[in-house]
């Protein structure tokens, strides 16, 4: 096996902790905006990823393909100092924390935000849910 190179990369030495918050129902754009802006103010929050149902601009299939979809929840929200188009009706947040933080204190702060702003109920878990290093499927070119 001559000519084979092994590339190893590490991400901060260990995977960073992540808090998964899933709501019992999909949130409105206003509630999503409030939750995001409150979560980003929590100390040691590094990054927030959202997940939920897609809100397309046009109908993708069927007899009405190509017709615009006027969904009231697809709109521009203010996130920190930026304006971002919300393309999903959000049902989950993945909050990545810094390596040097006290996870229990950060989770307590995140729980306070969620208790105050998510009226429909939610579940909260701590772990690692997003990829933090390249995998085999990232390197294969089929």
C-alpha positions as CSV (number, residue, x, y, z in Angstrom):
1,X,0.0,0.0,0.0
2,X,2.6,2.5,-1.0
3,X,1.4,6.1,-1.5
4,X,-1.4,5.9,1.1
5,X,-1.7,8.9,3.4
6,X,-3.5,9.0,6.6
7,X,-5.0,12.4,7.4
8,X,-6.1,12.9,11.0
9,X,-7.8,16.0,12.2
10,X,-9.1,16.8,15.6
11,X,-11.7,19.3,16.6
12,X,-10.7,21.1,19.9
13,X,-9.4,17.8,21.1
14,X,-12.8,16.4,22.0
15,X,-16.3,16.9,20.7
16,X,-18.0,20.0,22.2
17,X,-21.1,19.5,24.3
18,X,-24.4,20.1,22.6
19,X,-27.9,20.7,24.1
20,X,-30.8,19.4,22.1
21,X,-34.1,21.2,22.6
22,X,-37.1,19.7,20.8
23,X,-40.5,21.4,21.2
24,X,-43.8,19.6,21.5
25,X,-45.2,21.6,18.6
26,X,-43.8,23.7,15.8
27,X,-43.1,27.3,16.8
28,X,-44.3,30.5,15.1
29,X,-41.7,32.8,13.5
30,X,-42.2,35.3,16.4
31,X,-41.5,32.7,19.1
32,X,-38.5,31.3,17.1
33,X,-37.0,34.8,16.9
34,X,-37.5,35.3,20.6
35,X,-36.0,32.0,21.6
36,X,-33.0,32.4,19.3
37,X,-32.2,35.8,20.5
38,X,-32.5,34.7,24.2
39,X,-30.3,31.6,23.6
40,X,-27.5,33.5,21.9
41,X,-27.2,35.6,25.0
42,X,-26.5,32.6,27.2
43,X,-22.9,32.6,28.2
44,X,-20.7,30.0,26.4
45,X,-23.1,29.4,23.6
46,X,-21.0,28.9,20.5
47,X,-23.5,28.0,17.8
48,X,-27.2,27.3,17.3
49,X,-28.6,25.1,14.6
50,X,-32.3,24.8,14.0
51,X,-34.5,22.0,12.5
52,X,-38.1,21.8,11.5
53,X,-40.5,21.6,8.6
54,X,-39.4,23.3,5.4
55,X,-41.4,26.4,4.2
56,X,-40.7,26.4,0.4
57,X,-41.2,29.4,-1.8
58,X,-43.1,27.4,-4.5
59,X,-45.1,24.2,-4.6
60,X,-42.5,21.4,-5.5
61,X,-44.8,18.7,-6.9
62,X,-48.4,17.9,-7.9
63,X,-50.8,19.8,-10.1
64,X,-49.8,23.1,-8.6
65,X,-46.1,22.8,-9.2
66,X,-44.4,26.2,-9.4
67,X,-47.2,28.2,-7.8
68,X,-45.9,30.5,-5.0
69,X,-46.6,29.5,-1.4
70,X,-47.6,32.4,0.7
71,X,-46.9,30.9,4.2
72,X,-47.1,33.6,6.9
73,X,-44.3,32.0,8.9
74,X,-41.7,32.3,6.1
75,X,-40.3,35.7,6.7
76,X,-37.2,37.6,7.7
77,X,-36.4,37.6,11.4
78,X,-33.8,39.6,13.4
79,X,-31.2,37.3,14.9
80,X,-28.7,39.3,16.9
81,X,-27.5,42.1,14.6
82,X,-28.4,40.2,11.4
83,X,-31.6,39.7,9.5
84,X,-32.1,36.1,8.4
85,X,-34.8,34.6,6.2
86,X,-36.6,31.9,8.2
87,X,-37.1,29.0,5.8
88,X,-38.3,26.5,8.4
89,X,-41.1,26.3,10.9
90,X,-38.8,25.4,13.8
91,X,-39.3,22.4,16.1
92,X,-35.8,21.9,17.4
93,X,-32.6,23.7,18.4
94,X,-29.1,22.2,18.7
95,X,-27.1,24.5,20.9
96,X,-23.4,23.9,20.8
97,X,-21.4,25.1,23.9
98,X,-17.7,26.1,24.3
99,X,-15.3,23.6,25.5
100,X,-14.3,25.6,28.6
101,X,-17.8,26.0,30.0
102,X,-19.5,24.5,33.0
103,X,-22.1,22.4,31.1
104,X,-24.5,22.2,34.1
105,X,-24.7,26.0,34.5
106,X,-25.2,26.5,30.8
107,X,-27.9,23.9,30.6
108,X,-29.6,25.6,33.6
109,X,-29.6,28.9,31.8
110,X,-30.9,27.3,28.6
111,X,-33.6,25.6,30.6
112,X,-34.7,29.0,32.1
113,X,-34.9,30.5,28.6
114,X,-37.0,27.5,27.3
115,X,-39.3,27.5,30.4
116,X,-40.0,31.2,29.9
117,X,-40.5,31.3,26.1
118,X,-41.6,27.9,24.9
119,X,-45.2,27.6,26.2
120,X,-46.1,24.4,24.3
121,X,-43.6,22.3,26.2
122,X,-40.2,20.8,25.2
123,X,-37.7,18.1,25.9
124,X,-34.0,18.9,26.6
125,X,-31.0,16.5,26.3
126,X,-27.3,17.0,26.5
127,X,-24.9,15.1,24.3
128,X,-23.3,15.4,20.9
129,X,-25.8,15.3,17.9
130,X,-23.9,17.0,15.1
131,X,-20.8,15.8,13.2
132,X,-17.6,17.3,14.5
133,X,-15.1,15.6,12.2
134,X,-15.1,14.3,8.6
135,X,-16.5,10.8,8.1
136,X,-16.1,8.2,5.4
137,X,-19.0,9.6,3.4
138,X,-17.4,13.0,3.3
139,X,-14.3,11.6,1.6
140,X,-15.9,9.2,-0.9
141,X,-16.5,10.5,-4.4
142,X,-19.0,8.3,-6.2
